[in-house]
Amino acid sequence: MAQSEQEILEGLAEIVNEETGLDTASVEMDKSFTEDLDIDSLSMMTIVVNAEEKFGVRIPDSEVKNLKTVRDAVTFISSAQG
């Protein structure tokens, strides 16, 4: 069953927290991974792999560069689950 965007956001926040130590509350829809959350490309790849496992989706490398904000990632995961 597809998860709601809120559930995906919460799950993604947990993954970001595990990888970077950032507070889950700081992972908000309109935050940029690189500019607001200061996530580098190596951490981003780990987050992507963990998100694929957690949400049961495939995020192609070609798509990762398009996931600039948390909302981009949540929207992609949501549509990939559907």
Kinemage of the C-alpha trace (Angstrom):
@kinemage 1
@onewidth
@group {chain A} dominant
@subgroup {mainchain}
@vectorlist {calphas} color= white
{ca met a 1} P 0.000 0.000 0.000
{ca ala a 2} L 1.315 3.424 -0.934
{ca gln a 3} L 2.194 5.659 1.960
{ca ser a 4} L 0.981 9.219 2.421
{ca glu a 5} L 3.374 12.074 1.765
{ca gln a 6} L 3.464 12.721 5.522
{ca glu a 7} L 4.518 9.113 6.193
{ca ile a 8} L 7.191 9.337 3.482
{ca leu a 9} L 8.431 12.648 4.922
{ca glu a 10} L 8.707 11.113 8.399
{ca gly a 11} L 10.531 8.056 7.051
{ca leu a 12} L 12.878 10.211 5.005
{ca ala a 13} L 13.573 12.409 8.043
{ca glu a 14} L 14.564 9.289 10.009
{ca ile a 15} L 16.954 8.224 7.229
{ca val a 16} L 18.507 11.710 7.075
{ca asn a 17} L 18.845 11.695 10.866
{ca glu a 18} L 20.602 8.322 10.834
{ca glu a 19} L 23.020 9.429 8.101
{ca thr a 20} L 23.764 12.989 9.212
{ca gly a 21} L 22.619 13.368 12.816
{ca leu a 22} L 20.275 16.201 11.812
{ca asp a 23} L 17.156 16.543 13.943
{ca thr a 24} L 14.196 14.929 12.160
{ca ala a 25} L 12.184 18.123 12.754
{ca ser a 26} L 14.635 20.043 10.542
{ca val a 27} L 13.792 17.854 7.530
{ca glu a 28} L 10.919 19.850 6.041
{ca met a 29} L 9.298 19.695 2.607
{ca asp a 30} L 10.769 22.946 1.285
{ca lys a 31} L 14.323 22.380 2.526
{ca ser a 32} L 17.110 21.863 -0.003
{ca phe a 33} L 19.246 18.809 0.709
{ca thr a 34} L 22.492 20.585 -0.159
{ca glu a 35} L 21.859 24.217 0.774
{ca asp a 36} L 19.565 23.982 3.819
{ca leu a 37} L 20.496 20.580 5.228
{ca asp a 38} L 24.168 20.628 4.107
{ca ile a 39} L 24.086 17.055 2.788
{ca asp a 40} L 27.010 16.159 0.519
{ca ser a 41} L 26.789 13.870 -2.500
{ca leu a 42} L 28.170 10.838 -0.653
{ca ser a 43} L 25.630 11.153 2.152
{ca met a 44} L 22.909 11.751 -0.430
{ca met a 45} L 23.732 8.454 -2.160
{ca thr a 46} L 23.491 6.637 1.188
{ca ile a 47} L 20.152 8.340 1.877
{ca val a 48} L 18.895 7.303 -1.584
{ca val a 49} L 19.909 3.653 -1.054
{ca asn a 50} L 18.279 3.597 2.380
{ca ala a 51} L 15.131 5.253 1.001
{ca glu a 52} L 14.929 2.650 -1.782
{ca glu a 53} L 15.044 -0.106 0.830
{ca lys a 54} L 12.638 1.571 3.252
{ca phe a 55} L 10.002 2.513 0.668
{ca gly a 56} L 10.437 -0.355 -1.789
{ca val a 57} L 11.135 1.908 -4.759
{ca arg a 58} L 13.934 2.294 -7.301
{ca ile a 59} L 15.520 5.728 -7.609
{ca pro a 60} L 17.696 5.736 -10.745
{ca asp a 61} L 21.008 7.592 -10.553
{ca ser a 62} L 19.739 9.833 -13.341
{ca glu a 63} L 16.885 10.963 -11.053
{ca val a 64} L 18.981 11.641 -7.962
{ca lys a 65} L 20.309 14.932 -9.362
{ca asn a 66} L 16.691 16.116 -9.747
{ca leu a 67} L 15.948 15.537 -6.062
{ca lys a 68} L 17.019 18.956 -4.867
{ca thr a 69} L 14.482 19.455 -2.092
{ca val a 70} L 12.858 17.162 0.426
{ca arg a 71} L 9.568 17.715 -1.446
{ca asp a 72} L 11.188 16.469 -4.685
{ca ala a 73} L 12.196 13.238 -2.950
{ca val a 74} L 8.820 12.750 -1.240
{ca thr a 75} L 6.968 13.352 -4.524
{ca phe a 76} L 9.237 10.960 -6.422
{ca ile a 77} L 8.888 8.199 -3.812
{ca ser a 78} L 5.130 8.711 -3.650
{ca ser a 79} L 4.723 8.412 -7.426
{ca ala a 80} L 7.113 5.439 -7.588
{ca gln a 81} L 5.027 3.585 -4.996
{ca gly a 82} L 1.788 4.224 -6.855
